[in-house]
Structure formats: C-alpha cells, structure tokens
C-alpha cells in the first residue's frame, strides 16, 4: 500500500451504524464495531458514534464486549456523543458515563466519550454552547453551508471548537452543492478550523448511488470521500474555491494519480507531509453508517 493512501485513510471512518440508512439496533452496531476493531481493516476505523439519549441502552448492550480493563496501549473504545435538546443534562450524563467507564479498573468495561457533536445556526448559539462544555471534550458544531458560513466558522474558531458539515443523507436535497462544500472547506482552511463530515460519504468517488438500502430506493449524485478529503488537503495548501469545486465533482479515479510519496490532481500535487498534516490537524474524519461499504469500494479500486 502506498504511504499516501495509508496516511489519507487512517482513522478516517467514524462508525455510525445506529443512524440511517443502516439504522441498526444497538447490539448489532456494537458487535459490528468490535468486529471492525479486531479486523484487518481496523486502521481505518475511528470512533463509535452514539446519541447521549441512547447511552443507557449502549451500556446494557456493551456489557461483556467493552475491554475489561486489562488492556495495554490504546485498546479501549473512544465514543463521540450526539447532543440532544438539553445540553446541560447531556453533559451531566456524559460525565457520569466517563466516571463509570474511563478508568483502568472499570468493572463494566473501558470506554471514554472524548468528543461531542451538536448543531448551531448563529454565532451566539456557538458561544453559548462552548460556555457549558468542559475543555477536555472536543466539540464539533454542525452548521448550515447553503449560505456563506464564514461568520459561523469564525465563531467556531474563536471558541476553540471544530466544525461539522453534513455531506448527504437519505434524500437527494441533503447533499450540498459542490460550490457550497468547496466554500466551506476553503473557509475552514483560511480560519484554521478543523472539521469532520457526516452522512452520504459511503463511496470513494463522486457517483450516482441509491439513497438507502431498500430495493426501490431512489438514487442521487453523492460526494466521494476521497474527493472531499483530498479537497480539504488542497484547500489547506491554498487551492481556490472554484478549483476545489471542480475537484469535488471528479468522478473518475484516473483524475488522480497516487504515487508512493505524493498524489496529483491535474497539475496540483500533495506530498505525504501535506496529507498527514491535514488529517491530524484539519480534516479529521467522517461519520458513516457503513464501515464495510467504503472499504469494499476502495478494494475494488485497488487502493487497498
């Protein structure tokens, strides 16, 4: 495997099996995540995503599956918790969960919620959120991007939070226009605000795909996660919005050339150091209800 591919994909996929279109039950999602953690593709796996409202259910279903405290190194579960309508109550529930699970001698298994995800529509919403959230919790704030998000991204940066962008869903109108997504990436790069993406990125390249797993599902043109995360790295290195939008709309693997220490798009180049920097400090991950589908597509493209 080329180093550029390895560094681009490491810990890229946060597992959101509880969410549509997969919408698995809790026990199935937990067992899948543990299987992926132990499997040959574990390098690409990020956090388990769970709503705070489902933490009681999570604890019951994860009994006997979470590591037992005898682990070494990094062998424990990291969770990202989705905040509901009552931020204060949810933060108290997270603190209780971490007190119970985030210690070596936890009798119920070792896990930690170190990341939360919430939404905001105004700079004051962002400020109010961060006033309540403990500094030890990484905070992703999902914002709308159909209009210029600069003010919101600046507010997120001022509060030391991260941005979150919705890149799809189970309806065609949930997928943002390439120009809007490109503007978001460029603005985050300009303001030095890290981000994650969520939904709709099941496939490496932009392509037409079914919106759900139902046989009669409608289809839509979906963004590719390779497009998005390469565009993010190029944005961090100064590529403009118009070119980023063109990159996001590439549908052929031949548009990119992956070499051992670099990747090309047209006449533009990124080296391994650019990718590592982007992935560690800027373009953090994306949430997906499927872990296997992105991996299988990468294998079909002979990238894994």
Secondary structure by P-SEA (a helix, b strand, c coil): ccaaaaaacccccccccccccccccaaaaaaaaaaaaaccccccccbbbbbccaaaaaaaaacccccccccccccbbbbbbbbcccaaaaaaaaaaaaaaccccccccbbbbccbbbbccccaaaaaaaaaccccccbbbbbbbccccaaaaaaaaaaacbbbbbbcccccccccccaaaaaaaaaaaaaaccccccccccccccbbbbbccccccccccccccaaaaaaaaaaaaacccaaaaaaaaaccccccccccccccccccccccaaaaaaaaaccccbbbbccaaaaaaaaaaaccc
